[in-house]
Amino acid sequence: PNTVLWVDSQFVRKSSNGGRTWADAVSRVVNTNWRSRGIDNVVPIVVEPSAADPNLVYAGYMDMGLWRTDDGGASWKSLNVPQYSGGWSDAVGGNTLSVLADPSRADVVWAQVGGNLENCNNPCEEPMYLLKSTNRGANWTQLSTGLPNPIRRLEGLSLVPTSSATSRRLYVVANGD
């Protein structure tokens, strides 16, 4: 209960004492410079820790897409997939505005992913996708039943905590609704 994660305009910060002190969670100082651990100096949008596994955290970024750590932030793995990354070649980027880790099943996660949001007038030109993984983002299934087609803006994602673990009820903000 004393661990808090927070994102600012470039970095993920972490407090292990309830917010009394903060440290950069993904880079470290080397002499007078800093050294990256692979996910920083970009625009973090969302950090989603897993209630089912304290070492599992997802991070969604502008331009860098979706990432995961299994060791509390010591190392990060890209979860970007070319077919959902829009104009970003080889899944090296993309945009993730919402991530939701299942509170009781560590392997289950939902994420909003999409292509370029730069110069995005309403609506965006590149589609966005709502995805679900049952293996921590190694593979994804696109969820589209009941959602607008195409999705041009997807930002809100929440889970009804009293819904059954085998049949979760989600709420999504798609195209402003």
Residue pairs with C-beta under 8 A, 6 or more apart in sequence:
1 18
2 15
2 16
2 17
2 18
3 14
3 15
3 16
3 49
3 54
4 14
4 15
4 18
4 19
5 12
5 13
5 14
5 25
5 47
5 49
5 57
6 12
6 13
6 14
6 15
6 22
6 47
7 13
7 44
7 45
7 46
7 47
7 59
8 44
9 43
10 40
10 41
10 42
10 43
10 44
11 24
11 25
11 26
11 27
11 40
11 41
11 44
12 24
12 25
12 26
12 39
12 40
12 44
12 47
12 59
12 73
13 22
13 23
13 24
13 25
14 22
14 23
14 24
14 25
14 73
15 21
15 22
15 23
24 34
24 40
25 73
26 36
26 37
26 38
26 39
26 40
26 73
26 76
27 34
27 35
27 36
27 37
27 40
27 41
28 34
28 35
28 37
29 35
37 73
37 74
37 75
37 76
38 67
38 75
38 76
39 59
39 61
39 64
39 67
39 76
42 61
42 62
42 63
42 64
43 61
43 62
43 63
44 59
44 60
44 61
45 60
45 61
45 62
45 95
45 96
45 97
46 58
46 59
46 60
46 96
46 97
46 98
46 99
47 57
47 58
47 59
47 60
48 57
48 58
48 59
48 60
48 99
48 100
48 101
48 109
49 56
49 57
49 58
49 101
50 56
50 57
50 58
50 101
50 102
50 106
50 109
51 101
51 103
51 104
52 101
52 102
52 103
52 104
52 105
52 106
53 70
53 106
54 72
55 69
55 70
55 71
55 72
56 68
56 69
56 70
56 101
56 106
56 136
57 68
57 69
57 72
57 73
58 66
58 67
58 68
58 79
58 99
58 101
58 109
58 111
58 137
59 66
59 67
59 68
59 69
59 76
59 99
60 66
60 67
60 95
60 96
60 97
60 98
60 99
60 111
60 112
61 67
61 95
61 96
62 95
62 117
63 93
63 94
63 95
64 78
64 93
64 94
65 78
65 79
65 80
65 85
65 88
65 91
65 93
65 94
65 95
65 96
65 113
66 78
66 79
66 80
66 94
66 96
66 99
66 111
66 113
66 137
67 76
67 77
67 78
67 79
68 76
68 77
68 79
68 136
68 137
69 75
69 76
69 77
70 77
70 136
77 137
78 91
78 92
79 111
79 133
79 137
80 88
80 91
80 92
80 93
80 94
80 113
81 91
81 113
81 140
82 89
82 90
82 91
84 94
84 113
84 114
84 129
84 131
84 140
84 142
85 91
85 92
85 93
85 94
85 113
85 114
85 115
86 94
86 114
86 115
86 116
86 126
86 127
87 115
87 116
87 126
88 94
88 115
88 116
94 113
94 114
94 115
95 113
95 114
95 115
95 116
95 117
95 128
96 111
96 112
96 113
96 114
97 112
97 114
97 128
97 154
97 155
98 111
98 112
98 154
98 155
98 156
98 157
99 109
99 110
99 111
99 112
99 157
100 109
100 110
100 111
100 157
100 158
100 159
100 170
101 108
101 109
102 108
102 109
102 110
102 159
102 165
102 168
103 159
103 161
104 165
105 165
106 136
107 133
107 134
107 135
107 136
108 132
108 133
108 134
109 132
109 133
109 136
109 137
110 130
110 131
110 132
110 133
110 143
110 157
110 159
110 170
111 130
111 131
111 133
111 137
111 140
111 157
112 128
112 129
112 130
112 131
112 154
112 155
112 157
112 172
113 128
113 129
113 131
114 124
114 126
114 127
114 128
114 129
114 151
114 154
115 126
115 127
115 128
116 125
116 126
117 124
117 126
122 152
122 153
122 176
123 152
123 153
123 175
124 152
124 153
125 152
127 150
127 151
127 152
128 151
128 152
128 153
128 154
129 142
129 151
129 154
130 142
130 143
130 144
130 147
130 151
130 154
130 157
130 172
130 174
131 140
131 141
131 142
131 143
132 140
132 141
132 143
133 139
133 140
133 141
134 141
147 172
147 174
148 174
148 175
148 177
151 174
151 175
152 175
153 174
153 175
153 176
154 172
154 173
154 174
154 175
155 173
156 171
156 172
156 173
157 170
157 171
157 172
157 173
158 170
158 171
159 168
159 169
159 170
159 171
160 168
160 169
160 170
160 171
163 169
